[in-house]
Amino acid sequence: MRVALAQVITGRDLADNLRLLEEYARLAKDGGAELVVFPEAMMRAFGNSLLDIAEPLDGPWAGRVRALADELQLVIVAGMFTPGSPSTTGARRVRNTLLATGPGVETSYDKIHLFDAFGFAESDTVEAGTDPVTFDAGGLTFGLATCYDIRFPALFTANADRGAVVNIVSASWGSGPGKAEQWQLLARARAVDTTTFVLACGQGDPATQGVEPKGAAPTGVGYSAVVSPFGQVLEALDGEPGLIFYDLDPAVVEEARQKLPVLANRRRF
């Protein structure tokens, strides 16, 4: 199955971000992909209000993505924001949601691990998800994860326990000393932990386009990558926007699980 990772840089305007998604989805389709992964915050970049644009999965933004996936006969995975329930103090919240839609696929994942780190508090405005999510496409099972989730191996092994041979991670990774290196390391580690392919798709680095970050909002560092079940980086980008392709072969996962049966060998404590 040929997949594509679209490393883009989103902004404030929802319509502009949809146009960007459509442009890269069509490029992915033209390149032979059956599935294309977009970053977290594809609907609107962090650093902008999210409460006023969150909408349900049957709303117009998701509906346009769904219609495009149907037109192209292409599975699209993209980050958006859906309404959450109020906090215990009554404050309004959203959910940080990954939409997966396309031929035979219609599901969504709400980010479980919220980014309360490096001086940023996602939990102030975001309601955490509770359950792992997997879906089937092209004869393969995919697990879903979002950004900070990549630091928590248990979610990835939970996806593998549900049959995932590929883990998708969509992100808008925060910049800072050593952060890009951590992103790269963690993608490789989660692949080896679970003997799955990891498709790590992040927002590109705005600084590569002459845009300096404002505030603490995580707006992306780039370095999207396809990682093998043995932790080998098979395809990768730097900080610039771009599109990469890879042909996933489930036989590679079978080989890894025979040679390195970490899922079978692990002990639960």
ChimeraX attribute file (.defattr): number of C-alpha atoms within 10 A of each C-alpha:
attribute: neighborCount
match mode: 1-to-1
recipient: residues
	/A:1	15
	/A:2	17
	/A:3	22
	/A:4	27
	/A:5	32
	/A:6	26
	/A:7	32
	/A:8	26
	/A:9	26
	/A:10	26
	/A:11	19
	/A:12	16
	/A:13	13
	/A:14	16
	/A:15	13
	/A:16	14
	/A:17	20
	/A:18	18
	/A:19	11
	/A:20	16
	/A:21	22
	/A:22	16
	/A:23	11
	/A:24	21
	/A:25	28
	/A:26	17
	/A:27	16
	/A:28	25
	/A:29	20
	/A:30	10
	/A:31	15
	/A:32	17
	/A:33	22
	/A:34	21
	/A:35	26
	/A:36	27
	/A:37	27
	/A:38	29
	/A:39	32
	/A:40	33
	/A:41	28
	/A:42	28
	/A:43	26
	/A:44	25
	/A:45	24
	/A:46	19
	/A:47	15
	/A:48	13
	/A:49	12
	/A:50	24
	/A:51	17
	/A:52	9
	/A:53	17
	/A:54	22
	/A:55	19
	/A:56	15
	/A:57	18
	/A:58	10
	/A:59	11
	/A:60	11
	/A:61	19
	/A:62	23
	/A:63	14
	/A:64	14
	/A:65	23
	/A:66	22
	/A:67	13
	/A:68	20
	/A:69	25
	/A:70	16
	/A:71	11
	/A:72	17
	/A:73	17
	/A:74	25
	/A:75	28
	/A:76	27
	/A:77	27
	/A:78	26
	/A:79	27
	/A:80	28
	/A:81	28
	/A:82	23
	/A:83	21
	/A:84	20
	/A:85	13
	/A:86	14
	/A:87	14
	/A:88	7
	/A:89	6
	/A:90	8
	/A:91	10
	/A:92	16
	/A:93	22
	/A:94	25
	/A:95	26
	/A:96	28
	/A:97	25
	/A:98	29
	/A:99	24
	/A:100	25
	/A:101	26
	/A:102	23
	/A:103	18
	/A:104	13
	/A:105	16
	/A:106	14
	/A:107	14
	/A:108	21
	/A:109	22
	/A:110	25
	/A:111	26
	/A:112	20
	/A:113	21
	/A:114	20
	/A:115	19
	/A:116	12
	/A:117	9
	/A:118	10
	/A:119	9
	/A:120	15
	/A:121	14
	/A:122	16
	/A:123	16
	/A:124	15
	/A:125	19
	/A:126	25
	/A:127	24
	/A:128	19
	/A:129	16
	/A:130	11
	/A:131	11
	/A:132	18
	/A:133	19
	/A:134	22
	/A:135	20
	/A:136	14
	/A:137	15
	/A:138	14
	/A:139	8
	/A:140	15
	/A:141	18
	/A:142	24
	/A:143	26
	/A:144	27
	/A:145	28
	/A:146	28
	/A:147	22
	/A:148	21
	/A:149	20
	/A:150	22
	/A:151	16
	/A:152	13
	/A:153	15
	/A:154	14
	/A:155	22
	/A:156	29
	/A:157	21
	/A:158	17
	/A:159	24
	/A:160	22
	/A:161	12
	/A:162	16
	/A:163	16
	/A:164	25
	/A:165	25
	/A:166	28
	/A:167	28
	/A:168	26
	/A:169	27
	/A:170	31
	/A:171	32
	/A:172	28
	/A:173	26
	/A:174	22
	/A:175	18
	/A:176	11
	/A:177	7
	/A:178	8
	/A:179	13
	/A:180	19
	/A:181	10
	/A:182	12
	/A:183	24
	/A:184	18
	/A:185	12
	/A:186	18
	/A:187	27
	/A:188	23
	/A:189	21
	/A:190	26
	/A:191	26
	/A:192	21
	/A:193	20
	/A:194	30
	/A:195	32
	/A:196	31
	/A:197	31
	/A:198	28
	/A:199	26
	/A:200	31
	/A:201	35
	/A:202	34
	/A:203	31
	/A:204	29
	/A:205	27
	/A:206	21
	/A:207	14
	/A:208	14
	/A:209	12
	/A:210	8
	/A:211	9
	/A:212	10
	/A:213	16
	/A:214	9
	/A:215	9
	/A:216	15
	/A:217	19
	/A:218	21
	/A:219	28
	/A:220	28
	/A:221	27
	/A:222	32
	/A:223	24
	/A:224	32
	/A:225	25
	/A:226	28
	/A:227	26
	/A:228	24
	/A:229	27
	/A:230	23
	/A:231	21
	/A:232	14
	/A:233	16
	/A:234	12
	/A:235	16
	/A:236	19
	/A:237	19
	/A:238	16
	/A:239	21
	/A:240	20
	/A:241	20
	/A:242	17
	/A:243	22
	/A:244	19
	/A:245	21
	/A:246	17
	/A:247	12
	/A:248	18
	/A:249	13
	/A:250	17
	/A:251	9
	/A:252	17
	/A:253	20
	/A:254	16
	/A:255	14
	/A:256	19
	/A:257	18
	/A:258	12
	/A:259	11
	/A:260	17
	/A:261	15
	/A:262	15
	/A:263	14
	/A:264	9
	/A:265	8
	/A:266	8
	/A:267	7
	/A:268	4
	/A:269	3
